[in-house]
Amino acid sequence: MNHVILIGRLSGDPEIIKTENESFRTVVNLAVPRTYKNMDGIYETDFIRCILWNGIAERANEYCKKGDIVCIRGRLQVRNYTNEQGEKKFMTEVIAETIAFVSSYHPKEKNEKN
């Protein structure tokens, strides 16, 4: 069974792209903190590439912003490509099946009164 559930912060605003076959797609990177500290006593973070299609992509683009905490449920996909130097590269990403809004992050604007 290939099933992944991630909760983390969006590292950037979702940007929707219309593909050649009239589908909608967006790529987001989800910052997911690890549950343990490294040898320096710091919690490290993994940045996980997630692909959202059609309605999920449209909703994320409309309602989610950088810093928002979301839950993404989907499946892992490994694909390969050849870079400009002719080297074969592999990429692991999550193909999202659902996205759920958990919390937003909107820092208060500074009130500059003189």
N, CA, C and O atoms as CSV, one atom per row, in Angstrom:
chain,resi,resn,atom,element,x,y,z
A,1,MET,N,N,0.847,-1.174,0.000
A,1,MET,CA,C,0.000,0.000,0.000
A,1,MET,C,C,0.892,1.236,0.000
A,1,MET,O,O,1.846,1.310,0.775
A,2,ASN,N,N,0.600,2.186,-0.842
A,2,ASN,CA,C,1.355,3.424,-0.969
A,2,ASN,C,C,0.468,4.555,-0.480
A,2,ASN,O,O,-0.388,5.047,-1.216
A,3,HIS,N,N,0.678,4.971,0.781
A,3,HIS,CA,C,-0.197,5.961,1.409
A,3,HIS,C,C,0.651,6.862,2.307
A,3,HIS,O,O,1.392,6.366,3.155
A,4,VAL,N,N,0.547,8.175,2.129
A,4,VAL,CA,C,1.341,9.138,2.884
A,4,VAL,C,C,0.423,10.208,3.452
A,4,VAL,O,O,-0.480,10.688,2.767
A,5,ILE,N,N,0.657,10.583,4.718
A,5,ILE,CA,C,-0.040,11.711,5.337
A,5,ILE,C,C,1.028,12.625,5.913
A,5,ILE,O,O,1.854,12.193,6.718
A,6,LEU,N,N,1.012,13.894,5.502
A,6,LEU,CA,C,1.991,14.871,5.960
A,6,LEU,C,C,1.293,16.089,6.527
A,6,LEU,O,O,0.269,16.521,5.999
A,7,ILE,N,N,1.835,16.646,7.598
A,7,ILE,CA,C,1.361,17.912,8.136
A,7,ILE,C,C,2.573,18.823,8.241
A,7,ILE,O,O,3.576,18.469,8.860
A,8,GLY,N,N,2.476,19.995,7.634
A,8,GLY,CA,C,3.583,20.936,7.661
A,8,GLY,C,C,3.156,22.289,7.124
A,8,GLY,O,O,1.993,22.512,6.788
A,9,ARG,N,N,4.133,23.189,7.054
A,9,ARG,CA,C,3.889,24.549,6.550
A,9,ARG,C,C,4.254,24.651,5.072
A,9,ARG,O,O,5.232,24.063,4.612
A,10,LEU,N,N,3.441,25.414,4.342
A,10,LEU,CA,C,3.769,25.688,2.944
A,10,LEU,C,C,4.961,26.631,2.905
A,10,LEU,O,O,4.948,27.668,3.567
A,11,SER,N,N,5.988,26.288,2.140
A,11,SER,CA,C,7.182,27.130,2.084
A,11,SER,C,C,7.051,28.248,1.041
A,11,SER,O,O,7.947,29.081,0.908
A,12,GLY,N,N,5.950,28.264,0.315
A,12,GLY,CA,C,5.690,29.321,-0.664
A,12,GLY,C,C,4.218,29.328,-1.043
A,12,GLY,O,O,3.490,28.384,-0.736
A,13,ASP,N,N,3.781,30.385,-1.704
A,13,ASP,CA,C,2.396,30.460,-2.172
A,13,ASP,C,C,2.191,29.478,-3.317
A,13,ASP,O,O,3.041,29.376,-4.201
A,14,PRO,N,N,1.069,28.748,-3.315
A,14,PRO,CA,C,0.779,27.865,-4.456
A,14,PRO,C,C,0.561,28.705,-5.717
A,14,PRO,O,O,-0.092,29.747,-5.672
A,15,GLU,N,N,1.105,28.248,-6.821
A,15,GLU,CA,C,0.908,28.910,-8.109
A,15,GLU,C,C,0.352,27.891,-9.081
A,15,GLU,O,O,0.981,26.866,-9.345
A,16,ILE,N,N,-0.823,28.170,-9.612
A,16,ILE,CA,C,-1.500,27.208,-10.471
A,16,ILE,C,C,-1.013,27.356,-11.912
A,16,ILE,O,O,-0.774,28.463,-12.393
A,17,ILE,N,N,-0.874,26.220,-12.585
A,17,ILE,CA,C,-0.432,26.175,-13.978
A,17,ILE,C,C,-1.485,25.402,-14.769
A,17,ILE,O,O,-1.933,24.338,-14.342
A,18,LYS,N,N,-1.873,25.937,-15.912
A,18,LYS,CA,C,-2.788,25.222,-16.804
A,18,LYS,C,C,-1.947,24.434,-17.798
A,18,LYS,O,O,-1.139,25.010,-18.527
A,19,THR,N,N,-2.135,23.120,-17.829
A,19,THR,CA,C,-1.330,22.260,-18.688
A,19,THR,C,C,-1.891,22.241,-20.112
A,19,THR,O,O,-2.960,22.790,-20.381
A,20,GLU,N,N,-1.154,21.603,-21.007
A,20,GLU,CA,C,-1.558,21.522,-22.413
A,20,GLU,C,C,-2.910,20.835,-22.592
A,20,GLU,O,O,-3.664,21.188,-23.499
A,21,ASN,N,N,-3.226,19.860,-21.739
A,21,ASN,CA,C,-4.494,19.128,-21.884
A,21,ASN,C,C,-5.609,19.724,-21.040
A,21,ASN,O,O,-6.578,19.043,-20.706
A,22,GLU,N,N,-5.464,21.021,-20.691
A,22,GLU,CA,C,-6.501,21.769,-19.971
A,22,GLU,C,C,-6.667,21.341,-18.509
A,22,GLU,O,O,-7.687,21.663,-17.899
A,23,SER,N,N,-5.709,20.636,-17.938
A,23,SER,CA,C,-5.738,20.308,-16.513
A,23,SER,C,C,-5.064,21.427,-15.735
A,23,SER,O,O,-4.337,22.244,-16.301
A,24,PHE,N,N,-5.315,21.455,-14.434
A,24,PHE,CA,C,-4.660,22.419,-13.564
A,24,PHE,C,C,-3.706,21.677,-12.644
A,24,PHE,O,O,-4.007,20.581,-12.173
A,25,ARG,N,N,-2.545,22.288,-12.391
A,25,ARG,CA,C,-1.529,21.660,-11.558
A,25,ARG,C,C,-0.822,22.729,-10.747
A,25,ARG,O,O,-0.620,23.849,-11.216
A,26,THR,N,N,-0.450,22.374,-9.530
A,26,THR,CA,C,0.421,23.239,-8.741
A,26,THR,C,C,1.407,22.360,-7.983
A,26,THR,O,O,1.100,21.228,-7.608
A,27,VAL,N,N,2.584,22.902,-7.770
A,27,VAL,CA,C,3.629,22.224,-7.011
A,27,VAL,C,C,3.884,23.049,-5.768
A,27,VAL,O,O,4.124,24.254,-5.851
A,28,VAL,N,N,3.831,22.400,-4.611
A,28,VAL,CA,C,4.143,23.080,-3.356
A,28,VAL,C,C,5.224,22.291,-2.631
A,28,VAL,O,O,5.343,21.076,-2.792
A,29,ASN,N,N,5.997,22.993,-1.844
A,29,ASN,CA,C,6.952,22.341,-0.962
A,29,ASN,C,C,6.422,22.474,0.451
A,29,ASN,O,O,6.113,23.571,0.916
A,30,LEU,N,N,6.322,21.355,1.116
A,30,LEU,CA,C,5.791,21.300,2.467
A,30,LEU,C,C,6.945,21.125,3.444
A,30,LEU,O,O,7.688,20.147,3.370
A,31,ALA,N,N,7.092,22.081,4.359
A,31,ALA,CA,C,8.136,22.017,5.381
A,31,ALA,C,C,7.598,21.194,6.550
A,31,ALA,O,O,6.693,21.625,7.265
A,32,VAL,N,N,8.168,20.005,6.731
A,32,VAL,CA,C,7.704,19.067,7.752
A,32,VAL,C,C,8.822,18.881,8.782
A,32,VAL,O,O,9.868,18.316,8.465
A,33,PRO,N,N,8.602,19.357,10.022
A,33,PRO,CA,C,9.656,19.209,11.034
A,33,PRO,C,C,9.787,17.760,11.490
A,33,PRO,O,O,8.801,17.029,11.590
A,34,ARG,N,N,11.009,17.371,11.759
A,34,ARG,CA,C,11.254,16.026,12.294
A,34,ARG,C,C,10.888,16.012,13.773
A,34,ARG,O,O,10.856,17.061,14.417
A,35,THR,N,N,10.614,14.837,14.307
A,35,THR,CA,C,10.150,14.726,15.698
A,35,THR,C,C,11.278,14.546,16.694
A,35,THR,O,O,11.033,14.338,17.882
A,36,TYR,N,N,12.513,14.624,16.220
A,36,TYR,CA,C,13.661,14.437,17.114
A,36,TYR,C,C,14.724,15.491,16.792
A,36,TYR,O,O,14.741,16.060,15.700
A,37,LYS,N,N,15.607,15.738,17.760
A,37,LYS,CA,C,16.679,16.709,17.590
A,37,LYS,C,C,17.923,16.031,17.024
A,37,LYS,O,O,18.173,14.852,17.274
A,38,ASN,N,N,18.701,16.801,16.256
A,38,ASN,CA,C,19.957,16.266,15.743
A,38,ASN,C,C,21.029,16.340,16.836
A,38,ASN,O,O,20.719,16.676,17.979
A,39,MET,N,N,22.270,16.035,16.502
A,39,MET,CA,C,23.337,16.016,17.499
A,39,MET,C,C,23.622,17.394,18.097
A,39,MET,O,O,24.201,17.501,19.178
A,40,ASP,N,N,23.208,18.453,17.383
A,40,ASP,CA,C,23.389,19.816,17.885
A,40,ASP,C,C,22.185,20.305,18.677
A,40,ASP,O,O,22.145,21.466,19.085
A,41,GLY,N,N,21.201,19.434,18.899
A,41,GLY,CA,C,20.022,19.810,19.672
A,41,GLY,C,C,18.997,20.609,18.892
A,41,GLY,O,O,18.179,21.318,19.479
A,42,ILE,N,N,19.038,20.496,17.561
A,42,ILE,CA,C,18.140,21.272,16.699
A,42,ILE,C,C,17.178,20.325,15.984
A,42,ILE,O,O,17.567,19.255,15.516
A,43,TYR,N,N,15.915,20.742,15.912
A,43,TYR,CA,C,14.931,19.999,15.122
A,43,TYR,C,C,15.146,20.359,13.648
A,43,TYR,O,O,15.033,21.527,13.274
A,44,GLU,N,N,15.450,19.379,12.826
A,44,GLU,CA,C,15.620,19.619,11.402
A,44,GLU,C,C,14.269,19.542,10.699
A,44,GLU,O,O,13.301,19.007,11.241
A,45,THR,N,N,14.220,20.076,9.499
A,45,THR,CA,C,12.986,20.111,8.718
A,45,THR,C,C,13.232,19.499,7.350
A,45,THR,O,O,14.250,19.771,6.714
A,46,ASP,N,N,12.299,18.673,6.900
A,46,ASP,CA,C,12.336,18.133,5.543
A,46,ASP,C,C,11.410,18.974,4.667
A,46,ASP,O,O,10.305,19.321,5.083
A,47,PHE,N,N,11.857,19.298,3.466
A,47,PHE,CA,C,11.037,20.032,2.501
A,47,PHE,C,C,10.617,19.034,1.439
A,47,PHE,O,O,11.439,18.545,0.664
A,48,ILE,N,N,9.321,18.738,1.415
A,48,ILE,CA,C,8.799,17.658,0.581
A,48,ILE,C,C,7.969,18.234,-0.561
A,48,ILE,O,O,7.017,18.984,-0.348
A,49,ARG,N,N,8.356,17.865,-1.773
A,49,ARG,CA,C,7.675,18.332,-2.986
A,49,ARG,C,C,6.354,17.586,-3.126
A,49,ARG,O,O,6.315,16.356,-3.089
A,50,CYS,N,N,5.266,18.350,-3.289
A,50,CYS,CA,C,3.926,17.768,-3.438
A,50,CYS,C,C,3.285,18.317,-4.705
A,50,CYS,O,O,3.343,19.518,-4.971
A,51,ILE,N,N,2.675,17.433,-5.479
A,51,ILE,CA,C,1.998,17.792,-6.723
A,51,ILE,C,C,0.496,17.715,-6.489
A,51,ILE,O,O,-0.015,16.692,-6.032
A,52,LEU,N,N,-0.208,18.794,-6.802
A,52,LEU,CA,C,-1.659,18.853,-6.651
A,52,LEU,C,C,-2.272,19.054,-8.034
A,52,LEU,O,O,-1.779,19.859,-8.824
A,53,TRP,N,N,-3.344,18.324,-8.324
A,53,TRP,CA,C,-3.990,18.382,-9.631
A,53,TRP,C,C,-5.413,18.901,-9.530
A,53,TRP,O,O,-6.089,18.706,-8.520
A,54,ASN,N,N,-5.857,19.557,-10.576
A,54,ASN,CA,C,-7.226,19.983,-10.837
A,54,ASN,C,C,-7.900,20.671,-9.660
A,54,ASN,O,O,-7.426,21.724,-9.233
A,55,GLY,N,N,-8.987,20.124,-9.113
A,55,GLY,CA,C,-9.738,20.796,-8.052
A,55,GLY,C,C,-8.913,21.038,-6.802
A,55,GLY,O,O,-9.052,22.075,-6.154
A,56,ILE,N,N,-8.051,20.083,-6.457
A,56,ILE,CA,C,-7.191,20.251,-5.280
A,56,ILE,C,C,-6.226,21.411,-5.518
A,56,ILE,O,O,-5.983,22.210,-4.613
A,57,ALA,N,N,-5.682,21.507,-6.714
A,57,ALA,CA,C,-4.770,22.603,-7.062
A,57,ALA,C,C,-5.489,23.941,-7.011
A,57,ALA,O,O,-4.947,24.921,-6.500
A,58,GLU,N,N,-6.707,23.987,-7.539
A,58,GLU,CA,C,-7.479,25.233,-7.545
A,58,GLU,C,C,-7.805,25.691,-6.124
A,58,GLU,O,O,-7.684,26.875,-5.810
A,59,ARG,N,N,-8.220,24.754,-5.263
A,59,ARG,CA,C,-8.552,25.121,-3.871
A,59,ARG,C,C,-7.320,25.595,-3.119
A,59,ARG,O,O,-7.386,26.575,-2.377
A,60,ALA,N,N,-6.201,24.915,-3.300
A,60,ALA,CA,C,-4.969,25.330,-2.630
A,60,ALA,C,C,-4.556,26.721,-3.093
A,60,ALA,O,O,-4.146,27.551,-2.281
A,61,ASN,N,N,-4.659,26.978,-4.383
A,61,ASN,CA,C,-4.299,28.284,-4.929
A,61,ASN,C,C,-5.202,29.385,-4.374
A,61,ASN,O,O,-4.749,30.500,-4.118
A,62,GLU,N,N,-6.474,29.064,-4.191
A,62,GLU,CA,C,-7.445,30.061,-3.725
A,62,GLU,C,C,-7.359,30.321,-2.221
A,62,GLU,O,O,-7.485,31.469,-1.794
A,63,TYR,N,N,-7.148,29.289,-1.414
A,63,TYR,CA,C,-7.278,29.419,0.033
A,63,TYR,C,C,-5.977,29.352,0.828
A,63,TYR,O,O,-5.963,29.748,1.994
A,64,CYS,N,N,-4.896,28.869,0.245
A,64,CYS,CA,C,-3.665,28.656,1.014
A,64,CYS,C,C,-2.581,29.650,0.625
A,64,CYS,O,O,-2.464,30.047,-0.535
A,65,LYS,N,N,-1.796,30.040,1.615
A,65,LYS,CA,C,-0.689,30.971,1.412
A,65,LYS,C,C,0.559,30.447,2.106
A,65,LYS,O,O,0.492,29.529,2.923
A,66,LYS,N,N,1.682,31.034,1.774
A,66,LYS,CA,C,2.954,30.693,2.397
A,66,LYS,C,C,2.824,30.776,3.921
A,66,LYS,O,O,2.286,31.747,4.452
A,67,GLY,N,N,3.319,29.753,4.613
A,67,GLY,CA,C,3.285,29.727,6.073
A,67,GLY,C,C,2.083,29.005,6.647
A,67,GLY,O,O,2.094,28.640,7.823
A,68,ASP,N,N,1.036,28.786,5.845
A,68,ASP,CA,C,-0.143,28.061,6.331
A,68,ASP,C,C,0.238,26.618,6.650
A,68,ASP,O,O,1.072,26.016,5.973
A,69,ILE,N,N,-0.387,26.076,7.689
A,69,ILE,CA,C,-0.195,24.668,8.023
A,69,ILE,C,C,-1.304,23.876,7.350
A,69,ILE,O,O,-2.487,24.166,7.524
A,70,VAL,N,N,-0.902,22.867,6.577
A,70,VAL,CA,C,-1.867,22.034,5.864
A,70,VAL,C,C,-1.541,20.567,6.091
A,70,VAL,O,O,-0.423,20.203,6.456
A,71,CYS,N,N,-2.544,19.745,5.866
A,71,CYS,CA,C,-2.372,18.296,5.900
A,71,CYS,C,C,-2.596,17.800,4.472
A,71,CYS,O,O,-3.630,18.073,3.863
A,72,ILE,N,N,-1.624,17.076,3.954
A,72,ILE,CA,C,-1.732,16.509,2.609
A,72,ILE,C,C,-1.726,14.996,2.724
A,72,ILE,O,O,-0.849,14.406,3.356
A,73,ARG,N,N,-2.727,14.375,2.096
A,73,ARG,CA,C,-2.799,12.922,2.028
A,73,ARG,C,C,-2.639,12.538,0.568
A,73,ARG,O,O,-3.274,13.120,-0.311
A,74,GLY,N,N,-1.784,11.551,0.316
A,74,GLY,CA,C,-1.562,11.145,-1.062
A,74,GLY,C,C,-0.703,9.904,-1.151
A,74,GLY,O,O,-0.700,9.059,-0.256
A,75,ARG,N,N,0.036,9.812,-2.261
A,75,ARG,CA,C,0.887,8.653,-2.491
A,75,ARG,C,C,2.254,9.124,-2.960
A,75,ARG,O,O,2.383,10.182,-3.577
A,76,LEU,N,N,3.279,8.323,-2.660
A,76,LEU,CA,C,4.626,8.618,-3.127
A,76,LEU,C,C,4.776,8.200,-4.579
A,76,LEU,O,O,4.225,7.191,-5.019
A,77,GLN,N,N,5.533,9.000,-5.308
A,77,GLN,CA,C,5.848,8.678,-6.692
A,77,GLN,C,C,7.331,8.958,-6.914
A,77,GLN,O,O,7.836,10.010,-6.522
A,78,VAL,N,N,8.018,8.021,-7.538
A,78,VAL,CA,C,9.412,8.211,-7.912
A,78,VAL,C,C,9.466,8.245,-9.427
A,78,VAL,O,O,8.971,7.339,-10.098
A,79,ARG,N,N,10.067,9.294,-9.959
A,79,ARG,CA,C,10.201,9.384,-11.414
A,79,ARG,C,C,11.644,9.738,-11.743
A,79,ARG,O,O,12.403,10.171,-10.875
A,80,ASN,N,N,12.007,9.553,-12.985
A,80,ASN,CA,C,13.369,9.885,-13.390
A,80,ASN,C,C,13.345,10.779,-14.612
A,80,ASN,O,O,12.370,10.828,-15.361
A,81,TYR,N,N,14.450,11.485,-14.787
A,81,TYR,CA,C,14.622,12.367,-15.930
A,81,TYR,C,C,16.114,12.481,-16.209
A,81,TYR,O,O,16.935,12.091,-15.380
A,82,THR,N,N,16.460,13.007,-17.360
A,82,THR,CA,C,17.851,13.237,-17.723
A,82,THR,C,C,18.105,14.736,-17.718
A,82,THR,O,O,17.408,15.489,-18.398
A,83,ASN,N,N,19.107,15.173,-16.948
A,83,ASN,CA,C,19.390,16.603,-16.857
A,83,ASN,C,C,20.183,17.077,-18.076
A,83,ASN,O,O,20.474,16.290,-18.976
A,84,GLU,N,N,20.532,18.367,-18.102
A,84,GLU,CA,C,21.224,18.961,-19.248
A,84,GLU,C,C,22.611,18.360,-19.470
A,84,GLU,O,O,23.135,18.398,-20.583
A,85,GLN,N,N,23.205,17.806,-18.412
A,85,GLN,CA,C,24.524,17.188,-18.531
A,85,GLN,C,C,24.427,15.721,-18.968
A,85,GLN,O,O,25.445,15.034,-19.056
A,86,GLY,N,N,23.216,15.241,-19.239
A,86,GLY,CA,C,23.019,13.869,-19.680
A,86,GLY,C,C,22.996,12.855,-18.549
A,86,GLY,O,O,23.046,11.651,-18.802
A,87,GLU,N,N,22.922,13.319,-17.301
A,87,GLU,CA,C,22.892,12.431,-16.143
A,87,GLU,C,C,21.451,12.051,-15.803
A,87,GLU,O,O,20.556,12.895,-15.824
A,88,LYS,N,N,21.242,10.785,-15.494
A,88,LYS,CA,C,19.920,10.321,-15.090
A,88,LYS,C,C,19.705,10.668,-13.618
A,88,LYS,O,O,20.518,10.308,-12.766
A,89,LYS,N,N,18.612,11.366,-13.321
A,89,LYS,CA,C,18.285,11.797,-11.965
A,89,LYS,C,C,16.948,11.201,-11.554
A,89,LYS,O,O,16.089,10.935,-12.395
A,90,PHE,N,N,16.782,10.996,-10.258
A,90,PHE,CA,C,15.535,10.481,-9.706
A,90,PHE,C,C,14.933,11.515,-8.776
A,90,PHE,O,O,15.655,12.221,-8.074
A,91,MET,N,N,13.599,11.607,-8.770
A,91,MET,CA,C,12.898,12.566,-7.923
A,91,MET,C,C,11.754,11.840,-7.219
A,91,MET,O,O,10.970,11.129,-7.848
A,92,THR,N,N,11.675,12.033,-5.908
A,92,THR,CA,C,10.564,11.493,-5.128
A,92,THR,C,C,9.636,12.642,-4.778
A,92,THR,O,O,10.085,13.688,-4.310
A,93,GLU,N,N,8.353,12.452,-5.003
A,93,GLU,CA,C,7.366,13.489,-4.703
A,93,GLU,C,C,6.072,12.839,-4.244
A,93,GLU,O,O,5.857,11.642,-4.433
A,94,VAL,N,N,5.216,13.648,-3.640
A,94,VAL,CA,C,3.917,13.180,-3.175
A,94,VAL,C,C,2.866,13.667,-4.167
A,94,VAL,O,O,2.806,14.858,-4.475
A,95,ILE,N,N,2.044,12.759,-4.664
A,95,ILE,CA,C,0.907,13.119,-5.500
A,95,ILE,C,C,-0.289,13.237,-4.560
A,95,ILE,O,O,-0.766,12.239,-4.020
A,96,ALA,N,N,-0.766,14.453,-4.370
A,96,ALA,CA,C,-1.809,14.719,-3.380
A,96,ALA,C,C,-3.165,14.210,-3.842
A,96,ALA,O,O,-3.554,14.392,-4.996
A,97,GLU,N,N,-3.873,13.573,-2.925
A,97,GLU,CA,C,-5.256,13.153,-3.158
A,97,GLU,C,C,-6.220,14.087,-2.435
A,97,GLU,O,O,-7.324,14.341,-2.916
A,98,THR,N,N,-5.799,14.598,-1.273
A,98,THR,CA,C,-6.583,15.595,-0.544
A,98,THR,C,C,-5.634,16.575,0.143
A,98,THR,O,O,-4.483,16.254,0.438
A,99,ILE,N,N,-6.151,17.775,0.385
A,99,ILE,CA,C,-5.426,18.764,1.178
A,99,ILE,C,C,-6.424,19.359,2.163
A,99,ILE,O,O,-7.546,19.705,1.791
A,100,ALA,N,N,-6.009,19.475,3.416
A,100,ALA,CA,C,-6.872,20.039,4.452
A,100,ALA,C,C,-6.151,21.198,5.108
A,100,ALA,O,O,-4.983,21.089,5.480
A,101,PHE,N,N,-6.847,22.297,5.244
A,101,PHE,CA,C,-6.317,23.496,5.890
A,101,PHE,C,C,-6.327,23.274,7.400
A,101,PHE,O,O,-7.371,22.942,7.962
A,102,VAL,N,N,-5.190,23.450,8.063
A,102,VAL,CA,C,-5.091,23.241,9.504
A,102,VAL,C,C,-5.040,24.570,10.244
A,102,VAL,O,O,-5.786,24.780,11.200
A,103,SER,N,N,-4.155,25.476,9.800
A,103,SER,CA,C,-3.988,26.758,10.483
A,103,SER,C,C,-3.318,27.739,9.536
A,103,SER,O,O,-2.551,27.340,8.660
A,104,SER,N,N,-3.606,29.016,9.713
A,104,SER,CA,C,-2.975,30.019,8.861
A,104,SER,C,C,-1.920,30.785,9.640
A,104,SER,O,O,-1.957,30.849,10.869
A,105,TYR,N,N,-0.997,31.352,8.920
A,105,TYR,CA,C,0.044,32.173,9.506
A,105,TYR,C,C,0.025,33.509,8.790
A,105,TYR,O,O,0.453,33.619,7.641
A,106,HIS,N,N,-0.470,34.510,9.471
A,106,HIS,CA,C,-0.503,35.849,8.913
A,106,HIS,C,C,0.030,36.799,9.968
A,106,HIS,O,O,-0.715,37.221,10.853
A,107,PRO,N,N,1.322,37.146,9.888
A,107,PRO,CA,C,1.894,38.025,10.903
A,107,PRO,C,C,1.165,39.360,10.922
A,107,PRO,O,O,0.756,39.885,9.887
A,108,LYS,N,N,1.017,39.887,12.113
A,108,LYS,CA,C,0.350,41.179,12.252
A,108,LYS,C,C,1.169,42.249,11.565
A,108,LYS,O,O,2.396,42.285,11.669
A,109,GLU,N,N,0.467,43.120,10.862
A,109,GLU,CA,C,1.159,44.208,10.212
A,109,GLU,C,C,1.632,45.194,11.250
A,109,GLU,O,O,0.944,45.454,12.236
A,110,LYS,N,N,2.812,45.741,11.023
A,110,LYS,CA,C,3.347,46.715,11.967
A,110,LYS,C,C,2.559,48.015,11.848
A,110,LYS,O,O,2.318,48.520,10.751
A,111,ASN,N,N,2.176,48.529,12.974
A,111,ASN,CA,C,1.440,49.776,13.004
A,111,ASN,C,C,2.446,50.891,13.266
A,111,ASN,O,O,2.943,51.042,14.382
A,112,GLU,N,N,2.734,51.656,12.246
A,112,GLU,CA,C,3.737,52.720,12.371
A,112,GLU,C,C,3.047,54.036,12.671
A,112,GLU,O,O,2.644,54.767,11.766
A,113,LYS,N,N,2.918,54.325,13.957
A,113,LYS,CA,C,2.328,55.588,14.368
A,113,LYS,C,C,3.442,56.498,14.868
A,113,LYS,O,O,4.316,56.072,15.622
A,114,ASN,N,N,3.401,57.727,14.450
A,114,ASN,CA,C,4.387,58.716,14.910
A,114,ASN,C,C,3.783,59.674,15.877
A,114,ASN,O,O,4.468,60.572,16.366
